[in-house]
């Protein structure tokens, strides 16, 4: 998993409330267990029409936001089913951070396990960042996980809080496998002791 330290990027404004995981990645794309290749189908039913053509009104299809790495979203982002494909699709598209007033719990935790930083801020601050994001590609937002701040294009900094363990995992690029591998020496020592104690196993 890639480390998340400081990110300066284009923020796409998505003021819609209750964006659920089926909107993020519709159910027909859940057949794969690969984490790559889902970005093209991110927000599929909003990005494309019935013939597969891009919807020019959808924010991520607009030239200013095609390379967005941050989403500023309405309340309750990631609600619905617990599919981990949702953060996979966001990450594959290039999104590393989502800012909202609230997240569904399972989606929120899945983000950390996949290298995405979900940030919870008060509504007035999210609204200010939403307004900033609507300025287009010239309005870049900076997210500093070490300092735990989001800085708007005008220099206004908004502090946020995140669980210390989750913060460490993102800063060091540790997913569940990485955390396990930190204990490799202890695991090897246990296995060696177990073999000596029970050689017949």
N, C-alpha and C positions, 0 to 999 in steps of 0.2 A: 504494500500500500504506500502511495506517495505521501510524503510529509506535508503537513499544512502549517505554514509559519506565517507568512504575510502574503496577501493577495491584493493586487490592484487590478481592477478590471471593470468591464462594462456591466452595468446592472440592468436587467430587464424588468420593467414594471408589470406585475400581474395582480391587479387589485381584487380579482375575483375571490370570494370567500369559499371555504369548504372544497378546495381542489383536492379530490380524492385520488387514491392510487390507480383507479381504473382510468381516470383522466390523464394521469401522468404516463402510464403505459397500459393500454387496453388489454383485456384478457387474452385476445387471440395471439398476442406476442409472448405469452408465458411458456411456450413449449420448449424454449432453450434453457439450458443450465449454464450457458456461457455468459460472462459479464460484459462481453464486447458485442457490438453490432446493434444494440438497442437504441442508440442515440437517434437514429434516423426515424424511429417510431415514437420518440418522446412527444407527448401531447398529440398523438396521431389524429384523433378525431377533431381536434381544433386546428391543427396545422394543415390538413388536407381536406379536399372535398371528396365526394363519392367516387370521382374518377381518378383520384390520386394526385390531383393538381394542388399546388400550394395555395392556401388561403392568404391573400395578401394583407388581410386585416389582422392576422394573428401576429402577436408581437415578435416572436422568434423568427418569423419570415421576413420581417422588415430589415432593410440593410443595416441600420444602426445597431441591431441586436442579434445578428446572426452569430456573433462570436461572444455572446454574453457568458460570463463565468459566474455571475451572481444573479439570483432572482429575489426581488422584493415582492412578497406575496401578501394576500389577504389572510384573514384569520383562519385557523384550523387547517393548515396545510398538511397534506399527507394522510388525511382521514380515510376511512374505508378499510379494505382488506389489508392484510399484513405483508403483501408480496414484496420481497426484497428486490425484485426486478425494478421497482420504482427508483430507488437510489442508483441502481446499475444504469438505468436509462439516462438519468440526469448526469451522472459522471461520464458516461460514454459521449454525451453531447458536448461536455466540457464545463458543466456547472459544478463548482466546488463549494458554493455557499448559498444558503437560502435564508432570507431574513423575513420573519413574520412575528405576529403577536402571540401565536401559539401553534403547536404542532401536535399531531396524533402521536401517542407515546411510542408505539412500535416503529413507526416511520422515523421518528426522532432518533431512536437508538440505532436503527439500521443505518442511518446516515453516518454516524461516527464509525461504524464498523467497515464503511466503504470509502472513507476519506473525504466525506462531505461535512462541512460545518453548518449546522442549523443554529441560527441565532434568534433568541427571543428578546424583543424590545417592546417598550410601551407603545400604544397605538399612535400617540402624537409623534413619536420618533420614527416609527415605520411610515407614517404619512409623509413626514418630511423627506425621508429617503426615497419614497415613491415619487414625490414631486421632483426630486433630484434626478432619479432614473429616467423620468419622462423627457428630460432634456436631450437624451440621445447619447451617441457614442462619445461625445466630448465630455460628458459628465461621468467621470470614473470614481468609483468608490474603493476605498482601501480598508481591508479587514486585517487586523493585526491580532493573531491569536495569543501571542506571548503577552502583549499589553492588554488584551481583551477590550479592544476598541474598534468601532466602525467609524471611519472618517468620510464625510461627504465631500463632494467636489469643491465646496466653498471653505473647507477646512474645519467645519464643525465636527467634533468628535463625540461619539455616543458610546459610553461604556456598557459592556454586557458581561454576564456571568455564565460560566460553564463549569460543570463538575470537574474537579481537579484530575480525576483518573481519566476521564474522556479527553480532557485537554492534553494530558501527557501522551495518550495514545496517538492523537492526531499530530502533535508536534514531532513525535518520534517515528511516525508512520507505522504504528503497530496495530495490525488487525488481530483477530483471535489466534491465528496461526503464529503470527509474530510474537504475541505474548507467550504462547506455549514454548516457542523456540528459545525465549529468554531463559527458560528453565532446563535447557538441554543438558547441562552438566549434571543437574540433580536427577533428571530422568535417567541418564546413562548410569549414574551411580546406583540408583534404585534397581535398575534392570540387572546390573552386574551382581549386586547383593542377592537379588531374587534367584538368579541362576545358580549361585553358589549354595544358597539355602535349599533349593529345590531343583537339583540337576536333572531330575526325571521329567520335569515339565517341558 
